[in-house]
Amino acid sequence: MSWRIFATAAADPDFAHLTDAQRAALNEDLFAWVETGPPRKNRRTVADVEMFEDVVPSGYRITYFVNDAEPYVAILRIRPN
């Protein structure tokens, strides 16, 4: 299965604050999700929406939701860990 990974408009300001090197490291982490899917380790429910918030190897905390039917991952927030 191949996953689509995309950033929502809510994550745009977070991406904008990253340097080129930080963005490259984060993209490498997210690219790994294309084949395996996201880790889904830390589940949260907000307004009846299931979201996840996991730390990736580059040191960023990623908040995202998943659609298994499509399959895709939508990035909502990126923060330093």
DSSP file (Angstrom, degrees, kcal/mol; ACC not computed):
  #  RESIDUE AA STRUCTURE BP1 BP2  ACC     N-H-->O    O-->H-N    N-H-->O    O-->H-N    TCO  KAPPA ALPHA  PHI   PSI    X-CA   Y-CA   Z-CA
    1    1 A M              0   0    0      0, 0.0     2,-0.5     0, 0.0    36,-0.1   0.000 360.0 360.0 360.0 141.5    0.0    0.0    0.0
    2    2 A S        -     0   0    0     34,-0.1     2,-0.3    69,-0.0    33,-0.2  -0.957 360.0-149.9-114.7 124.9    1.2    3.5   -0.8
    3    3 A W        -     0   0    0     31,-3.4     2,-0.5    -2,-0.5    69,-0.2  -0.692   7.0-137.7 -94.1 143.5    0.2    6.3    1.5
    4    4 A R  E     -a   72   0A   0     67,-1.6    69,-2.8    -2,-0.3     2,-0.5  -0.869  18.2-163.3 -96.4 133.1   -0.3   10.0    0.4
    5    5 A I  E     +a   73   0A   0     -2,-0.5     2,-0.3    67,-0.2    69,-0.2  -0.973  17.4 162.5-118.1 123.6    1.2   12.5    2.9
    6    6 A F  E     -a   74   0A   0     67,-2.5    69,-2.9    -2,-0.5     2,-0.4  -0.990  33.4-124.4-142.4 154.5    0.1   16.1    2.7
    7    7 A A  E     -a   75   0A   0     -2,-0.3    69,-0.2    67,-0.2     2,-0.1  -0.779  24.2-137.0 -94.7 136.2    0.2   19.2    4.8
    8    8 A T    >>  -     0   0    0     67,-2.7     3,-1.4    -2,-0.4     4,-0.6  -0.392  31.7-101.8 -80.9 167.8   -3.0   21.1    5.6
    9    9 A A  G >4 S+     0   0    0      1,-0.3     3,-0.9     2,-0.2    -1,-0.1   0.806 121.1  66.3 -60.1 -28.9   -3.2   24.9    5.4
   10   10 A A  G 34 S+     0   0    0      1,-0.2     4,-0.3     2,-0.1    -1,-0.3   0.795 101.1  48.6 -63.4 -27.7   -3.0   24.8    9.2
   11   11 A A  G <> S+     0   0    0     -3,-1.4     4,-2.2    64,-0.4     3,-0.4   0.578  85.1  91.9 -89.0 -10.5    0.6   23.4    9.0
   12   12 A D  H <X S+     0   0    0     -3,-0.9     4,-2.3    -4,-0.6    -1,-0.2   0.895  85.0  49.9 -53.5 -46.6    1.8   26.0    6.5
   13   13 A P  H  > S+     0   0    0      0, 0.0     4,-1.0     0, 0.0    -1,-0.2   0.870 109.5  53.1 -62.4 -33.5    3.1   28.5    9.1
   14   14 A D  H  4 S+     0   0    0     -3,-0.4     3,-0.5    -4,-0.3     4,-0.3   0.923 111.0  45.5 -66.2 -43.6    5.0   25.7   10.8
   15   15 A F  H >< S+     0   0    0     -4,-2.2     3,-1.6     1,-0.2    -1,-0.2   0.880 106.4  61.0 -64.3 -38.0    6.7   24.7    7.6
   16   16 A A  H 3< S+     0   0    0     -4,-2.3    -1,-0.2     1,-0.3    -2,-0.2   0.776 100.2  54.8 -62.6 -27.1    7.4   28.3    6.8
   17   17 A H  T 3< S+     0   0    0     -4,-1.0    -1,-0.3    -3,-0.5     2,-0.2   0.523  89.1  98.3 -85.3  -5.3    9.5   28.6   10.0
   18   18 A L  S <  S-     0   0    0     -3,-1.6     2,-0.1    -4,-0.3    -3,-0.0  -0.585  72.0-128.1 -84.2 143.7   11.8   25.7    9.1
   19   19 A T     >  -     0   0    0     -2,-0.2     4,-2.7     1,-0.1     5,-0.2  -0.334  34.0-100.9 -75.1 169.9   15.2   26.2    7.5
   20   20 A D  H  > S+     0   0    0      1,-0.2     4,-2.3     2,-0.2     5,-0.1   0.902 125.1  49.5 -59.7 -41.0   16.0   24.3    4.3
   21   21 A A  H  > S+     0   0    0      2,-0.2     4,-2.1     1,-0.2    -1,-0.2   0.901 112.1  47.3 -66.6 -41.0   18.0   21.7    6.4
   22   22 A Q  H  > S+     0   0    0      2,-0.2     4,-2.5     1,-0.2    -2,-0.2   0.914 112.4  49.9 -65.0 -42.4   15.2   21.2    8.9
   23   23 A R  H  X S+     0   0    0     -4,-2.7     4,-2.8     1,-0.2    -2,-0.2   0.895 109.8  51.2 -63.2 -40.7   12.6   20.9    6.1
   24   24 A A  H  X S+     0   0    0     -4,-2.3     4,-1.9    -5,-0.2    -1,-0.2   0.911 111.2  47.5 -63.8 -43.1   14.8   18.3    4.3
   25   25 A A  H  X S+     0   0    0     -4,-2.1     4,-1.7     2,-0.2    -2,-0.2   0.914 114.3  46.7 -64.6 -43.0   15.2   16.2    7.6
   26   26 A L  H  X S+     0   0    0     -4,-2.5     4,-2.6     1,-0.2     5,-0.2   0.916 110.0  53.0 -65.5 -43.4   11.5   16.4    8.2
   27   27 A N  H  X S+     0   0    0     -4,-2.8     4,-2.7     1,-0.2    -1,-0.2   0.877 106.4  54.0 -59.9 -37.3   10.6   15.5    4.6
   28   28 A E  H  X S+     0   0    0     -4,-1.9     4,-1.2     2,-0.2    -1,-0.2   0.916 109.6  47.5 -62.7 -43.1   12.9   12.4    4.9
   29   29 A D  H  < S+     0   0    0     -4,-1.7     4,-0.5     1,-0.2     3,-0.4   0.932 115.0  45.1 -61.8 -46.4   10.9   11.3    8.0
   30   30 A L  H >< S+     0   0    0     -4,-2.6     3,-1.2     1,-0.2     4,-0.4   0.850 105.4  60.8 -69.7 -33.9    7.6   11.9    6.4
   31   31 A F  H >< S+     0   0    0     -4,-2.7     3,-1.4     1,-0.3     4,-0.5   0.842  95.3  63.5 -61.1 -32.4    8.7   10.1    3.1
   32   32 A A  T >X S+     0   0    0     -4,-1.2     4,-1.2    -3,-0.4     3,-0.5   0.771  94.2  62.5 -62.5 -25.0    9.3    7.0    5.2
   33   33 A W  H <> S+     0   0    0     -3,-1.2     4,-2.5    -4,-0.5    -1,-0.3   0.693  82.4  80.6 -73.0 -18.7    5.5    7.0    5.9
   34   34 A V  H <4 S+     0   0    0     -3,-1.4   -31,-3.4    -4,-0.4    -1,-0.2   0.891 106.7  25.7 -57.9 -41.4    4.7    6.6    2.2
   35   35 A E  H <4 S+     0   0    0     -3,-0.5    -1,-0.2    -4,-0.5    -2,-0.2   0.858 134.9  31.0 -90.5 -38.2    5.3    2.8    2.3
   36   36 A T  H  < S-     0   0    0     -4,-1.2    -3,-0.2     1,-0.2    -2,-0.2   0.670  99.9-129.0 -96.8 -18.1    4.7    2.0    6.0
   37   37 A G     <  -     0   0    0     -4,-2.5    -1,-0.2    -5,-0.2    -2,-0.1  -0.161  45.7 -46.9  84.2 170.0    2.1    4.5    7.0
   38   38 A P        -     0   0    0      0, 0.0    -8,-0.0     0, 0.0    28,-0.0  -0.299  50.9-117.4 -74.8 160.3    2.3    6.7   10.0
   39   39 A P        -     0   0    0      0, 0.0    -2,-0.0     0, 0.0     0, 0.0   0.847  29.4-163.4 -68.4 -34.6    3.3    5.4   13.5
   40   40 A R        +     0   0    0      2,-0.1     3,-0.2     1,-0.1    14,-0.0   0.866  37.7 140.5  53.1  42.9    0.0    6.2   15.2
   41   41 A K        +     0   0    0      1,-0.2     2,-0.8     2,-0.0    13,-0.1   0.894  61.0  44.6 -81.9 -41.6    1.5    5.8   18.7
   42   42 A N  S    S-     0   0    0      2,-0.0    11,-2.0    11,-0.0     2,-0.3  -0.814  76.0-167.2-113.5  93.4   -0.1    8.7   20.5
   43   43 A R  E     +B   52   0A   0     -2,-0.8     2,-0.3     9,-0.2     9,-0.2  -0.574   8.4 177.1 -84.2 139.5   -3.8    8.8   19.8
   44   44 A R  E     -B   51   0A   0      7,-3.3     7,-3.7    -2,-0.3     2,-0.5  -0.982  18.9-147.1-136.0 147.9   -5.9   11.9   20.7
   45   45 A T  E     +B   50   0A   0     -2,-0.3     2,-0.4     5,-0.2     5,-0.2  -0.979  18.4 176.2-118.5 124.4   -9.6   12.6   20.1
   46   46 A V  E >  S-B   49   0A   0      3,-2.4     3,-1.6    -2,-0.5    -2,-0.0  -0.986  73.9 -16.8-129.3 120.2  -10.6   16.2   19.6
   47   47 A A  T 3  S-     0   0    0     -2,-0.4    -1,-0.1     1,-0.3     3,-0.1   0.904 128.2 -53.7  51.6  46.5  -14.2   17.1   18.8
   48   48 A D  T 3  S+     0   0    0      1,-0.2     2,-0.5    -3,-0.0    -1,-0.3   0.627 112.8 122.4  64.9  16.3  -14.9   13.4   17.8
   49   49 A V  E <   -B   46   0A   0     -3,-1.6    -3,-2.4    16,-0.0     2,-0.6  -0.941  60.5-134.9-109.5 126.4  -11.9   13.4   15.4
   50   50 A E  E     +B   45   0A   0     -2,-0.5    16,-0.5    -5,-0.2     2,-0.3  -0.693  34.9 168.9 -81.7 121.2   -9.2   10.8   16.0
   51   51 A M  E     -B   44   0A   0     -7,-3.7    -7,-3.3    -2,-0.6     2,-0.3  -0.821  21.9-144.1-126.3 166.9   -5.8   12.4   15.6
   52   52 A F  E     -BC  43  64A   0     12,-2.9    12,-2.5    -2,-0.3     2,-0.4  -0.946   5.0-164.0-131.2 152.4   -2.3   11.3   16.4
   53   53 A E  E     + C   0  63A   0    -11,-2.0     2,-0.3    -2,-0.3    10,-0.2  -0.887  23.4 163.1-140.2 106.0    0.7   13.2   17.7
   54   54 A D  E     - C   0  62A   0      8,-2.0     8,-3.3    -2,-0.4     2,-0.5  -0.898  36.4-123.2-127.5 152.0    4.1   11.5   17.3
   55   55 A V  E     - C   0  61A   0     -2,-0.3     6,-0.2     6,-0.2    -2,-0.0  -0.828  27.6-150.9 -94.6 129.3    7.7   12.5   17.5
   56   56 A V    >   -     0   0    0      4,-2.6     3,-2.6    -2,-0.5     4,-0.3  -0.571  31.6 -98.8 -95.7 162.5    9.7   11.7   14.3
   57   57 A P  T 3  S+     0   0    0      0, 0.0   -31,-0.1     0, 0.0    -1,-0.1   0.768 119.5  64.5 -54.0 -29.9   13.5   11.0   14.3
   58   58 A S  T 3  S-     0   0    0    -33,-0.2   -32,-0.1     2,-0.1   -33,-0.1   0.549 121.1-105.2 -74.1  -3.8   14.4   14.5   13.2
   59   59 A G  S <  S+     0   0    0     -3,-2.6    22,-2.4     1,-0.3     2,-0.4   0.612  76.4 129.7  96.4  13.3   13.0   15.7   16.5
   60   60 A Y  E     - D   0  80A   0     -4,-0.3    -4,-2.6    20,-0.2     2,-0.6  -0.802  54.3-133.9-103.5 144.6    9.7   17.2   15.5
   61   61 A R  E     -CD  55  79A   0     18,-3.9    18,-2.1    -2,-0.4     2,-0.5  -0.864  26.3-160.8 -94.1 118.9    6.3   16.5   17.1
   62   62 A I  E     -CD  54  78A   0     -8,-3.3    -8,-2.0    -2,-0.6     2,-0.5  -0.892   8.7-161.4-107.6 126.1    3.8   15.9   14.2
   63   63 A T  E     +CD  53  77A   0     14,-2.5    13,-3.3    -2,-0.5    14,-1.7  -0.923  31.4 146.9-103.5 130.3    0.0   16.2   14.8
   64   64 A Y  E     -CD  52  75A   0    -12,-2.5   -12,-2.9    -2,-0.5     2,-0.3  -0.968  38.4-134.9-155.1 163.5   -1.9   14.5   12.0
   65   65 A F  E     - D   0  74A   0      9,-1.8     9,-2.6    -2,-0.3     2,-0.4  -0.908  20.9-141.3-125.1 162.6   -5.1   12.5   11.1
   66   66 A V  E     - D   0  73A   0    -16,-0.5     2,-0.5    -2,-0.3     7,-0.2  -0.924  11.0-162.2-126.5 141.4   -5.4    9.4    9.0
   67   67 A N  E   > - D   0  72A   0      5,-2.6     5,-1.9    -2,-0.4     3,-0.4  -0.938   7.1-175.0-120.7 106.3   -7.9    8.2    6.4
   68   68 A D  T   5S+     0   0    0     -2,-0.5    -1,-0.1     3,-0.2     5,-0.0   0.772  79.1  63.0 -71.5 -26.5   -7.4    4.4    6.0
   69   69 A A  T   5S+     0   0    0      1,-0.2    -1,-0.2     3,-0.1    -2,-0.0   0.818 120.5  20.3 -69.5 -30.3   -9.9    4.2    3.1
   70   70 A E  T   5S-     0   0    0     -3,-0.4    -2,-0.2     2,-0.1    -1,-0.2   0.935 107.7-125.2 -82.6 -46.6   -8.0    6.5    0.8
   71   71 A P  T   5 +     0   0    0      0, 0.0   -67,-1.6     0, 0.0     2,-0.3   0.731  55.6 133.5 -88.5 139.1   -5.1    6.0    2.4
   72   72 A Y  E   < -aD   4  67A   0     -5,-1.9    -5,-2.6   -69,-0.2     2,-0.4  -0.985  42.6-141.6-148.3 161.5   -3.7    9.4    3.4
   73   73 A V  E     -aD   5  66A   0    -69,-2.8   -67,-2.5    -2,-0.3     2,-0.6  -0.992  15.2-157.6-120.9 127.8   -2.1   11.3    6.2
   74   74 A A  E     -aD   6  65A   0     -9,-2.6    -9,-1.8    -2,-0.4     2,-0.4  -0.936  12.3-142.0-109.7 117.7   -3.0   14.9    6.7
   75   75 A I  E     +aD   7  64A   0    -69,-2.9   -67,-2.7    -2,-0.6   -64,-0.4  -0.646  24.8 171.5 -80.5 125.1   -0.4   16.9    8.7
   76   76 A L  E     +     0   0A   0    -13,-3.3     2,-0.3    -2,-0.4   -12,-0.2   0.766  62.1   6.7-102.3 -34.6   -2.0   19.5   11.0
   77   77 A R  E     - D   0  63A   0    -14,-1.7   -14,-2.5   -66,-0.1     2,-0.4  -0.997  50.7-162.3-154.3 146.1    0.9   20.8   13.1
   78   78 A I  E     + D   0  62A   0     -2,-0.3   -16,-0.2   -16,-0.2   -18,-0.0  -0.995  21.7 164.9-132.0 125.0    4.6   20.6   13.3
   79   79 A R  E     - D   0  61A   0    -18,-2.1   -18,-3.9    -2,-0.4     2,-0.1  -0.981  42.3-101.5-137.3 149.6    6.5   21.6   16.5
   80   80 A P  E       D   0  60A   0      0, 0.0   -20,-0.2     0, 0.0   -21,-0.1  -0.439 360.0 360.0 -63.0 145.4   10.0   21.1   17.9
   81   81 A N              0   0    0    -22,-2.4   -21,-0.1    -2,-0.1   -22,-0.1   0.486 360.0 360.0 -77.2 360.0    9.9   18.3   20.4
